Amino acid sequence: MGDVHDPSTRSRNMSAIRAKNTSPEVRVRKILHNAGFRFRLHAGALPGSPDLVFAKHRAVIFVHGCFWHGHECSTFRWPKTREDFWRSKIGANVLRDQQSLLALRENGWRVCLIWECAMRGRDRMGDPELLSALQSWLGSSSEFLELRGS
């Protein structure tokens, strides 16, 4: 099936999607802030500009959208139009994510990836479950945590 929008409408819709302050990211921030955690947002000096930076814990959190970061889960679908463009675009995002994660870990940062599918859909984590997982990870010495939907 082709796109239901004309190219200019589709372009306007796609350009309106935010990279920062998305609803899943804001949800994580509220949960952690209400639990007493303090953090910096979108630290441009660090590889990949992590969404949340916990300098005290030497830890960062990325909240990734499944579509834009190519997460192979039940919520991700390859677009049916302009497949070459989207495979190239999303492939570059995935590669950049891997390089950022590697650079952060080489510099002694602990990394948490929270996928959109862990926070939306039928397999989503509730706020208490999400907080528990993040508190445990921040209080540990574990170098990596990935939260995803089932």
C-alpha positions in Angstrom: 0.0 0.0 0.0 1.3 3.4 -0.9 1.5 6.4 1.5 -1.8 8.0 2.4 -0.3 11.5 2.4 1.1 13.6 -0.4 4.9 14.2 -0.1 4.6 17.7 1.4 2.1 16.6 4.1 4.3 13.6 4.9 7.4 15.8 5.1 5.6 18.2 7.4 4.4 15.3 9.6 7.8 13.7 9.9 9.6 17.0 10.6 7.3 17.6 13.5 8.5 14.6 15.4 10.8 15.7 18.2 14.2 14.4 19.0 14.2 15.8 22.6 11.5 16.0 25.3 9.5 13.1 23.8 6.7 11.7 26.0 8.6 8.5 26.9 11.6 10.6 27.9 9.6 13.0 30.0 7.9 10.1 31.7 11.4 8.6 32.7 12.5 12.1 33.9 9.4 12.6 36.1 9.7 9.1 37.6 13.4 9.6 38.5 13.0 13.2 39.7 10.1 12.3 42.0 12.3 9.5 43.4 15.0 12.1 44.3 17.5 11.6 41.4 19.1 14.7 39.9 20.5 14.7 36.4 21.5 16.9 33.4 19.6 16.7 30.2 20.9 16.2 26.6 24.6 16.7 27.4 26.0 17.7 24.0 29.6 17.2 25.2 29.1 13.5 25.5 28.9 11.1 22.6 25.3 10.7 21.4 24.0 13.5 23.6 22.4 11.2 26.2 18.9 12.1 27.3 19.8 11.9 31.0 23.2 12.2 32.6 23.9 11.2 36.2 27.4 12.5 36.8 27.4 11.3 40.4 26.8 7.7 39.2 28.9 8.1 36.0 25.8 6.8 34.2 23.7 7.9 31.2 20.3 7.0 29.9 19.0 7.0 26.3 15.3 6.8 25.6 15.1 5.5 22.1 12.1 5.4 19.7 11.8 2.0 18.1 11.2 3.4 14.6 14.0 6.0 14.5 16.6 3.7 16.1 15.7 0.5 14.2 14.7 -1.7 17.1 13.5 -5.0 15.8 10.4 -5.4 18.0 6.7 -5.8 17.5 6.2 -2.0 17.2 8.8 -1.5 14.5 7.8 -1.8 10.8 9.8 -0.8 7.8 8.0 1.8 5.7 6.6 0.5 2.4 7.5 3.6 0.5 11.0 4.9 -0.3 12.5 1.8 1.3 16.0 2.6 0.2 15.9 6.0 1.8 14.5 4.6 5.1 16.9 1.7 5.3 19.8 4.1 4.8 18.5 6.6 7.3 17.7 4.2 10.0 20.9 2.1 9.3 22.9 5.3 9.8 21.1 6.0 13.1 21.8 2.5 14.4 25.5 2.8 13.4 25.8 6.2 15.1 24.1 4.7 18.3 26.6 1.9 18.4 29.6 4.2 18.0 28.2 6.5 20.7 27.6 3.6 23.1 31.1 2.3 22.5 32.7 5.8 23.0 30.8 6.3 26.3 31.8 2.9 27.7 35.4 3.4 26.7 35.3 6.7 28.7 34.0 4.9 31.8 30.3 5.8 31.5 27.7 3.3 32.3 24.8 3.2 29.7 21.1 2.4 29.9 18.9 2.1 26.8 15.2 2.3 27.3 13.3 1.4 24.2 9.9 2.9 23.4 8.3 -0.5 23.4 9.2 -0.9 27.1 7.0 2.1 27.8 4.1 1.8 25.3 1.9 -1.0 24.0 0.6 -4.1 25.7 3.9 -5.2 27.1 4.8 -1.9 28.7 6.4 -1.5 32.1 4.5 0.3 34.8 6.0 3.3 36.6 6.9 1.3 39.8 8.5 -1.5 37.7 10.5 1.1 35.6 11.6 3.0 38.7 12.7 -0.3 40.4 14.8 -1.3 37.4 16.5 2.1 37.1 17.1 2.5 40.8 18.7 -1.0 41.0 20.9 -0.2 38.0 21.9 3.3 39.2 22.9 1.9 42.6 24.9 -1.0 41.1 28.2 -1.2 39.3 26.6 -2.8 36.2 27.9 -1.2 33.0 24.9 -1.7 30.8 21.1 -2.0 31.1 18.6 -2.4 28.3 14.9 -2.2 29.0 12.6 -3.4 26.2 9.1 -4.7 25.7 8.6 -8.5 25.6 
